[in-house]
Amino acid sequence: QVQLVESGGGLVQAGGSLRLSCAASGSIFRINAMGWYRQAPGKQRELVAAFTSGGSTNYVDSVKGRFTISRDNAKNTVYLQMNSLKPEDTAVYYCNAEKYGVYYWGQGTQVTVSS
């Protein structure tokens, strides 16, 4: 089992910044991929940014140039730095990890961007 705990969400004005953190614990050896998803009210959950199993990064087009995913392997933590936030970035952000085809999710953290 892999446990994921997110933190760092909150309320911010448009143009502001937030940094989300996702701390992984438990059976973290051989986690293949980790990333961030988000789900806005009435919409499907979408991939925001992720590290692939090969170590490269993927971003949804709407956040390219504004969001940056990074990680600290010593702390088993993945971060999402979000700059130039827009009201349409408002959503619950979820951390995700994949290991041997099993997907693990955190509890989510709310990000609200006011206009």
HURA-V133371 format. One line per field, one symbol per residue. ss: DSSP state (H for helix, E for strand, C for the rest). burial: b if it has 24 or more other ideal C-beta (glycine too) atoms within 12 Angstrom, else e. A space follows every 50 residues. Layout:
# HURA-V133371
ss=???
burial=???
This chain:
# HURA-V133371
ss=CEEEEEECCEEEECCCCEEEEEEEEECCCCCCEEEEEEECCCCCCEEEEE ECCCCCEEECHHHCCCEEEEEEHHHCEEEEEECCCCHHHCEEEEEEEEEC CEEEECCCEEEEEEC
burial=ebebbbbbbeebeeeeebbbbbbbeeebeebebbbbbbebeeeeebbbbb beeeeebbbbeebeebbbbbbeeeebbbbbbbeebbeebbbbbbbbbbee eeebbbebbbbbbee
